[in-house]
Amino acid sequence: MNNEPIKRASIANRSFAERVGAQATRMRKSRRSPKQSIWFGLGMMGIIGWSVVVPTLLGGLLGHWVDKHHASTHSWTLGLLAAGLAIGCLNAWHWVVKEERAIREEQDSDHD
């Protein structure tokens, strides 16, 4: 006897069951974690913005204080302002990479 049609039917049913299971898993996951609104995106932009602004301002203030209390031929304000900006940009880059990694991991877990 030829069991080939029965094998094909069981394979088709199994793949259908796997697709339904994956869809059910995605639905459960989306119910657990609500959709992120526009406010979430604006909040993330704010966090990234502040992570650049705060070190820049602190560098500028520290440089101004050093220039005021210790005379020098070099401008500490400008140098520390640039250093604060560089630190802030690295900080923002860290945040963006961290969020991108989290999004990719979430997408990868959705496909599994």
C-alpha positions as CSV (number, residue, x, y, z in Angstrom):
1,M,0.0,0.0,0.0
2,N,1.1,3.5,-0.7
3,N,1.2,5.7,2.5
4,E,2.6,8.8,0.7
5,P,-0.8,10.8,0.7
6,I,-1.2,10.1,4.4
7,K,2.4,11.4,5.1
8,R,1.8,14.5,3.1
9,A,-1.5,15.2,4.9
10,S,0.2,14.8,8.3
11,I,3.1,17.1,7.3
12,A,0.5,19.7,6.1
13,N,-1.4,19.4,9.3
14,R,1.7,19.8,11.4
15,S,2.9,22.9,9.5
16,F,-0.6,24.4,9.9
17,A,-0.6,23.6,13.6
18,E,2.8,25.2,13.9
19,R,1.6,28.4,12.1
20,V,-1.5,28.6,14.4
21,G,0.7,28.0,17.5
22,A,3.1,30.8,16.4
23,Q,0.2,33.2,15.8
24,A,-1.3,32.4,19.2
25,T,2.0,33.0,20.8
26,R,2.3,36.4,19.1
27,M,-1.2,37.4,20.2
28,R,-0.5,36.5,23.8
29,K,2.7,38.4,23.7
30,S,1.1,41.5,22.2
31,R,-1.6,41.4,24.9
32,R,1.0,41.3,27.6
33,S,3.0,44.2,26.3
34,P,0.7,47.0,25.1
35,K,1.5,49.0,22.0
36,Q,3.9,51.9,22.4
37,S,2.3,55.2,21.7
38,I,3.7,58.4,20.2
39,W,4.4,59.5,23.8
40,F,6.9,56.7,24.2
41,G,8.7,57.8,21.1
42,L,8.8,61.4,22.3
43,G,10.0,60.3,25.7
44,M,12.8,58.3,24.1
45,M,13.9,61.4,22.1
46,G,13.8,63.4,25.3
47,I,16.0,60.8,27.1
48,I,18.5,60.8,24.2
49,G,18.4,64.6,24.1
50,W,19.1,65.0,27.8
51,S,21.8,62.4,27.6
52,V,23.7,64.7,25.3
53,V,22.7,68.1,26.9
54,V,23.6,67.3,30.5
55,P,27.2,66.3,29.9
56,T,27.7,69.2,27.5
57,L,26.4,71.7,30.1
58,L,28.4,70.1,32.9
59,G,31.6,70.3,30.8
60,G,30.9,73.9,29.9
61,L,30.2,74.9,33.5
62,L,33.3,73.1,34.8
63,G,35.4,74.7,32.1
64,H,34.1,78.1,33.0
65,W,34.8,77.5,36.7
66,V,38.4,76.4,35.8
67,D,39.0,79.4,33.6
68,K,37.6,81.8,36.3
69,H,39.8,80.4,39.1
70,H,43.0,79.3,37.3
71,A,44.3,81.6,34.6
72,S,45.6,79.8,31.5
73,T,46.5,80.4,27.9
74,H,44.0,77.7,26.8
75,S,40.2,78.0,27.1
76,W,39.1,75.2,29.5
77,T,35.5,76.2,28.8
78,L,35.8,75.3,25.1
79,G,37.8,72.2,25.7
80,L,35.5,70.8,28.4
81,L,32.4,71.8,26.4
82,A,33.7,69.7,23.5
83,A,34.6,66.8,25.8
84,G,31.1,67.0,27.4
85,L,29.5,66.9,23.9
86,A,31.6,63.9,23.0
87,I,30.6,62.1,26.1
88,G,27.0,63.0,25.6
89,C,27.1,61.7,22.0
90,L,28.6,58.4,23.1
91,N,25.9,58.2,25.8
92,A,23.2,58.7,23.2
93,W,24.8,56.2,20.9
94,H,24.7,53.7,23.8
95,W,21.0,54.3,24.4
96,V,20.2,53.9,20.7
97,V,22.2,50.6,20.4
98,K,20.6,49.3,23.5
99,E,17.0,50.0,22.3
100,E,17.8,48.6,18.8
101,R,19.1,45.4,20.4
102,A,16.0,45.1,22.5
103,I,13.8,45.6,19.4
104,R,15.7,43.0,17.4
105,E,15.5,40.4,20.3
106,E,11.8,41.0,20.5
107,Q,11.4,40.5,16.8
108,D,13.5,37.4,16.8
109,S,11.5,35.9,19.7
110,D,8.3,36.7,17.7
111,H,9.6,34.6,14.7
112,D,10.4,31.6,16.9
